Amino acid sequence: MPFRLRQIWQQLRESLWFVPLLMVAAALGLAFGLVQFDQHASASGTRRLPLLFGIDAAGASGMLTAIAGSMLTVAALTFSLLLAALAQVSNQYSPRALRNFMRDLVNQFVMGYFVSVFTYCLVVQGTIRVSHAGHFVPTTAVLAGLLLALGGVGALLFFMHHVAEALQTGTLVQQIVRETEAQIAQLFPHRFGHELQPTARAAAEAFAAVPEGWFPVCSTAAGYLQQLDAQGLLAWTTRHRTVVRLDVHIGDFVGNGQRLFSVRAGMERAATPAADWPADLLGYVSLGRHRNPEQDVAFGLQQLVDIALKALSPAVNDTTTAIMAIDYLGELVGRLAHRTFPDALRSDGQHLRVLVRTYSFADYVKLAFDLVRENARGNPAVLRRLLRALALAAGQAAAPHRRLALREQVLLVMACAQASLPTDYERAEVQSLYDELRPAWEG
């Protein structure tokens, strides 16, 4: 899918109106089709099944009016339940988790179902005719409206179950984890162009380290860097024979006028004029009002950290929720621990073309555990869980330098425990667990 279409589709997927609008359009089409069908076939149906198709004009109009009114009432009730759920998620967990409810297909479908049935009934009711010349009752369409109303009862029951389940901590956390795991699986095996050959790497690193000659390309809008069109950017640099350096991370906030890219002539020394460089370069990035998990693994970790911090706050004081978030942080960091991280220097197969800013494994470890550890002072249960999460991640780390990053966090947790726990008993419990898990990060 082209980059711009992917951006538009992402915005539509995260809206509460797009799916309901499609369902309303489908309801209009269904009403029109059934009314057209009834103009030719309803008389035959009335003779064969009079109990189903033999309703008169007054009865049909009254039934459709009742269904339309009830569907609109239930739609308002559904919207109220959804707003209450959004408020609870924002207050108890994290405002960053609200997008998970807004892009939930079940929520969008149920909202659209009731509104579309309301629209369907209004349209069908408008086709009922009673006059001296004759009358017309779209009996098949009326029967379909009755079936849709019965389906609305099931949709309401399912929606109430879905909201109650979605508000559970485990469901919310698992949804964030699944989304983040999908991005890890997609991004880290992904190749942005080609890696440099070992023989050309030293020259490329020296070329990239020279501070002179870089032409700044500044943002013309403010927002969070959500996506980067990797293949389009690589093709742009190859076409212009330039080198582009991305000066911010995916997920960073970019201000209006802030440097977003830096461009310079390529190593082949035959670039197009500098005045043409930034002409369409900004078209290969997407800035938005908020962070998005697409291409942003750090955002998934940040959501779990936010949930843990909210649970550890004095206003909430929910140690169990914090422990659950820490468990899944250990799982995600473990997934990262055995991944091959993409190289920051990318080429088109021959020449250096793009320098990207990437997080190292140590950066992800700090993001996942630093703030949680600082807010867990004096809480022995959380400090012990941090040790278990770090041991879980260390068990999947094959490279020694990655185990070293995890061991550094372990030592910080132990220092926090020794400084903040008030009793010898609690400190001894943490020390005992440290001794038990030590082979995980020292093996």
C-alpha positions in Angstrom: 0.0 0.0 0.0 1.4 3.5 -0.9 2.7 5.5 2.0 0.0 8.2 1.9 -2.8 5.7 1.6 -1.4 3.9 4.6 -1.5 7.1 6.6 -5.1 7.8 5.6 -6.1 4.2 6.4 -4.4 4.4 9.8 -6.4 7.6 10.7 -9.6 6.0 9.5 -9.0 2.8 11.6 -8.5 4.9 14.7 -11.7 6.9 14.3 -15.1 6.1 15.8 -17.0 7.3 12.8 -15.6 5.4 9.8 -17.0 1.9 10.3 -20.4 3.2 11.5 -20.5 5.4 8.3 -19.8 2.4 6.1 -22.5 0.4 7.9 -25.0 3.3 7.5 -24.3 3.3 3.8 -24.7 -0.5 3.7 -28.1 -0.1 5.5 -29.2 2.4 2.9 -28.3 0.0 0.1 -30.1 -2.9 1.9 -33.2 -0.9 2.3 -33.3 0.2 -1.3 -32.6 -3.3 -2.5 -35.3 -5.0 -0.4 -37.9 -2.3 -1.3 -37.2 -2.9 -5.0 -37.6 -6.6 -4.4 -40.9 -6.1 -2.6 -42.3 -4.1 -5.5 -42.1 -7.3 -7.6 -42.3 -10.2 -5.2 -44.1 -9.2 -2.0 -47.6 -10.3 -3.3 -46.3 -13.8 -3.8 -44.8 -13.9 -0.3 -48.0 -12.7 1.3 -50.0 -15.5 -0.3 -47.5 -18.2 0.7 -46.6 -17.0 4.3 -49.3 -14.7 5.5 -48.1 -14.7 9.1 -44.7 -13.3 8.1 -45.6 -11.2 5.1 -49.2 -10.2 5.7 -48.7 -7.1 7.9 -50.8 -4.1 6.9 -49.6 -0.5 6.4 -50.5 0.7 9.9 -48.8 -2.3 11.6 -45.7 -2.0 9.5 -45.4 1.7 10.2 -45.8 1.3 13.9 -43.3 -1.6 14.0 -40.6 0.4 12.2 -41.3 3.4 14.3 -40.8 1.4 17.5 -37.6 -0.2 16.2 -36.1 3.1 15.0 -36.8 4.7 18.4 -35.4 1.8 20.4 -32.3 1.6 18.2 -31.5 5.3 18.6 -32.0 4.9 22.4 -29.7 1.9 22.6 -27.1 3.7 20.4 -27.1 6.6 22.9 -26.7 4.1 25.8 -23.9 2.3 24.0 -22.1 5.6 23.4 -22.5 6.5 27.1 -21.0 3.1 28.2 -18.1 3.6 25.8 -17.4 7.1 27.2 -17.5 5.7 30.8 -15.1 3.0 29.8 -12.7 5.6 28.2 -12.8 7.7 31.3 -12.0 4.7 33.5 -9.1 3.6 31.3 -7.7 7.1 31.3 -7.9 7.5 35.0 -6.9 4.1 36.1 -4.3 3.0 33.5 -3.0 5.5 31.0 -4.4 8.1 28.6 -2.2 6.5 25.9 -4.3 3.4 26.1 -7.4 5.2 24.9 -6.5 4.6 21.2 -6.9 0.9 21.8 -10.6 1.4 22.6 -11.2 3.8 19.8 -9.7 1.5 17.2 -11.4 -1.6 18.6 -13.5 -3.1 15.8 -16.1 -4.4 18.2 -16.8 -1.0 19.6 -17.0 0.5 16.1 -19.2 -2.3 14.8 -21.7 -2.1 17.6 -22.0 1.6 17.4 -22.5 1.3 13.7 -25.0 -1.5 14.0 -27.5 0.5 16.0 -27.2 3.6 14.0 -27.5 1.7 10.7 -30.7 -0.2 11.9 -32.2 3.2 12.8 -31.4 4.5 9.4 -32.7 1.4 7.7 -36.1 1.6 9.5 -36.5 5.3 8.6 -35.9 4.7 4.9 -38.2 1.7 4.8 -40.9 3.5 6.7 -40.8 6.3 4.1 -41.8 3.9 1.3 -45.0 2.7 2.9 -48.0 4.2 0.9 -51.7 4.2 1.6 -54.1 5.9 -0.8 -57.3 5.5 -2.7 -55.5 4.3 -5.7 -53.9 1.5 -3.7 -51.3 0.8 -1.0 -47.8 -0.5 -0.9 -46.2 -2.2 2.1 -42.6 -3.6 1.7 -43.2 -6.7 3.7 -39.8 -8.3 3.1 -38.1 -5.1 4.1 -40.3 -4.8 7.3 -39.5 -8.4 8.2 -35.7 -7.7 7.7 -36.1 -4.7 10.0 -37.6 -7.0 12.7 -34.7 -9.5 12.3 -32.2 -6.6 12.6 -33.9 -5.4 15.8 -33.6 -8.9 17.3 -30.0 -9.0 16.3 -29.6 -5.7 18.1 -30.5 -7.4 21.4 -27.6 -9.8 20.9 -25.3 -7.0 19.8 -26.1 -5.1 23.1 -25.4 -8.1 25.3 -22.2 -8.8 23.5 -21.1 -5.2 23.7 -21.7 -5.1 27.5 -19.6 -8.3 27.9 -16.9 -7.0 25.6 -16.6 -3.7 27.5 -16.5 -5.5 30.9 -13.7 -7.8 29.6 -11.8 -5.0 27.9 -11.6 -3.0 31.2 -9.8 -5.9 32.9 -6.1 -5.2 33.4 -5.0 -8.4 31.9 -7.0 -7.8 28.7 -5.7 -4.3 28.2 -2.1 -5.2 28.9 -2.2 -8.2 26.6 -3.6 -6.1 23.8 -0.7 -3.7 24.1 1.8 -6.6 24.2 0.3 -8.3 21.1 0.5 -5.0 19.2 4.1 -4.4 20.3 5.2 -7.9 19.5 3.8 -7.5 16.0 5.9 -4.4 15.5 9.0 -6.1 16.8 8.4 -9.0 14.4 7.8 -6.6 11.5 10.6 -4.0 12.1 13.6 -5.9 13.3 13.9 -8.5 10.5 13.0 -5.7 8.0 15.9 -4.4 5.8 15.9 -0.7 5.0 17.9 -1.0 1.8 21.2 -3.0 2.2 23.8 -3.2 4.9 27.2 -1.8 3.9 29.9 -4.2 2.9 32.7 -4.5 5.5 35.2 -3.0 3.0 33.1 0.1 2.6 32.0 0.5 6.2 35.1 2.4 7.5 34.9 5.0 4.7 31.1 5.4 5.1 31.5 6.0 8.9 34.2 8.6 8.3 32.1 10.3 5.7 29.0 10.4 8.0 31.1 11.7 10.9 32.2 14.9 9.0 30.0 17.8 10.5 30.4 20.1 7.5 28.4 19.9 4.3 25.0 18.9 5.7 22.0 20.8 4.4 19.2 21.1 7.0 15.6 20.1 6.1 13.2 21.5 8.7 9.7 20.5 9.5 6.9 22.6 8.3 4.5 21.3 11.0 4.5 20.2 14.6 3.7 16.8 15.8 5.1 13.3 16.7 7.0 11.5 14.0 4.8 8.5 13.5 6.0 6.8 10.3 8.8 6.9 7.8 8.5 5.7 4.2 11.7 3.7 4.2 11.7 2.5 0.6 10.5 5.8 -0.8 13.2 7.7 1.1 15.9 5.2 -0.1 14.7 5.6 -3.7 14.8 9.4 -3.3 18.4 9.4 -2.1 19.4 7.1 -5.0 17.6 9.3 -7.5 19.3 12.5 -6.2 22.6 10.8 -5.4 22.6 12.2 -1.9 22.9 11.0 1.7 20.0 11.7 4.1 20.4 11.6 7.9 17.3 11.3 10.0 17.9 13.6 13.0 15.1 12.4 15.3 13.8 9.0 16.4 10.5 7.6 15.4 8.1 8.7 18.1 10.0 11.9 18.9 8.2 15.3 19.0 9.2 17.6 16.1 8.5 21.3 16.4 7.6 23.6 13.5 10.9 24.7 12.0 13.0 22.0 13.8 15.5 20.1 11.8 14.1 16.8 10.7 16.6 15.7 8.1 20.1 16.6 7.1 21.1 16.1 3.4 24.5 16.2 1.7 26.0 15.1 -1.6 26.7 11.4 -1.8 30.1 9.8 -1.7 30.2 9.7 -5.5 30.3 13.5 -5.5 27.7 13.9 -8.2 24.5 15.1 -6.5 21.7 17.2 -7.9 21.8 20.9 -6.8 21.1 21.6 -3.1 18.1 23.8 -3.9 16.2 20.8 -5.2 17.0 18.5 -2.2 14.2 19.3 0.2 11.5 19.8 -2.5 9.6 16.6 -1.7 11.6 15.1 1.1 9.0 15.9 3.8 6.5 13.7 1.9 8.3 10.6 3.2 7.4 11.2 6.8 4.2 11.3 8.8 3.6 13.7 11.7 0.6 13.2 14.0 -1.0 14.6 17.1 0.1 11.6 19.2 2.5 8.7 19.1 1.5 5.6 17.2 2.7 2.0 17.6 3.4 1.7 13.9 7.2 1.6 13.5 7.5 2.6 17.2 8.4 -0.3 19.5 9.3 2.2 22.2 5.7 3.4 22.4 4.5 -0.1 23.3 7.0 -0.2 26.1 6.0 3.3 27.2 2.3 2.3 27.5 3.2 -0.6 29.9 5.5 1.7 31.9 2.7 4.3 32.2 0.3 1.6 33.5 2.9 0.5 36.1 3.6 4.1 37.1 -0.1 4.9 37.5 -0.6 1.7 39.6 2.3 2.7 41.8 1.1 6.3 42.4 -0.3 7.1 45.8 -3.7 7.9 44.3 -4.1 4.3 42.9 -1.7 2.2 44.9 -2.4 -1.0 43.0 0.7 -3.2 43.4 -0.8 -6.1 41.5 -1.4 -4.1 38.4 2.1 -2.8 38.5 3.5 -6.3 38.8 1.5 -7.5 35.8 2.8 -4.6 33.7 6.4 -5.4 34.9 5.9 -9.1 33.9 5.0 -8.2 30.4 7.8 -5.6 30.2 10.2 -8.5 30.9 8.6 -10.5 28.1 8.9 -7.7 25.6 12.5 -6.9 26.5 13.2 -10.7 26.2 11.8 -10.6 22.7 14.2 -7.7 21.9 17.1 -9.5 23.5 17.5 -12.0 20.8 16.6 -9.8 17.8 19.2 -8.5 15.4 18.9 -4.7 15.4 19.0 -2.9 12.1 22.2 -1.1 11.2 22.1 2.7 11.3 24.0 3.0 8.0 22.0 1.9 5.0 23.0 1.7 1.3 21.4 1.2 -2.1 23.8 -1.7 -2.7 26.7 0.4 -3.7 26.8 3.7 -1.9 25.8 5.0 1.6 22.4 6.6 1.3 20.6 6.9 4.6 21.6 7.3 8.3 18.8 6.4 10.6 18.5 7.0 14.3 17.8 3.7 16.1 17.4 2.8 19.7 20.0 0.3 21.1 19.1 -2.6 23.3 20.4 -0.7 26.3 18.1 2.2 25.4 15.0 -0.1 25.4 16.1 -1.6 28.8 16.4 1.8 30.3 13.0 2.9 28.9 11.3 -0.2 30.3 12.8 -0.3 33.8 14.3 3.1 34.9 11.1 5.0 35.7 9.4 1.9 37.3 12.4 1.3 39.5 12.5 4.9 40.7 8.8 4.8 41.6 9.1 1.4 43.3 11.2 2.7 46.2 10.1 1.1 49.4 7.9 -1.6 47.7 9.6 -5.0 48.1 7.1 -6.9 46.0 7.7 -4.7 43.0 11.4 -4.7 43.4 11.4 -8.5 43.5 9.3 -8.6 40.4 11.7 -6.3 38.6 14.5 -8.9 39.3 12.3 -11.7 37.9 11.5 -9.6 34.8 15.2 -8.9 34.2 16.0 -12.5 34.7 13.3 -13.5 32.2 14.8 -11.1 29.6 18.4 -12.2 30.4 17.5 -15.8 29.7 16.8 -14.9 26.1 19.9 -12.7 25.6 22.6 -14.5 23.7 25.0 -11.6 23.3 27.2 -10.7 26.4 26.8 -7.0 26.0 23.0 -7.4 26.2 23.3 -9.4 29.4 25.6 -6.6 30.7 22.9 -4.0 30.1 20.4 -6.1 32.0 22.9 -6.7 34.8 23.4 -3.0 35.1 19.6 -2.7 35.8 19.8 -5.5 38.3 22.5 -3.7 40.3 20.4 -0.5 40.2 17.4 -2.5 41.6 19.6 -3.9 44.3 20.9 -0.5 45.2 17.4 0.9 45.3 16.3 -2.0 47.6 19.2 -1.5 50.0 18.5 2.3 50.2 14.7 2.3 50.4 13.5 -0.8 52.1 13.0 -0.1 55.9 13.6 -3.5 57.4 16.3 -6.1 57.3 13.8 -8.8 56.6 12.6 -7.1 53.3 16.2 -6.4 52.2 17.1 -10.1 52.9 14.2 -11.3 50.8 15.3 -9.2 47.8 18.9 -10.4 48.3 17.8 -14.0 48.5 16.0 -13.7 45.2 19.0 -11.9 43.6 21.2 -14.8 44.6 18.7 -17.3 43.2 18.4 -15.6 39.8 22.1 -14.5 39.4 23.0 -17.2 36.8 20.4 -15.7 34.4 22.4 -12.6 33.8 25.9 -13.9 34.5 25.6 -17.2 32.6 
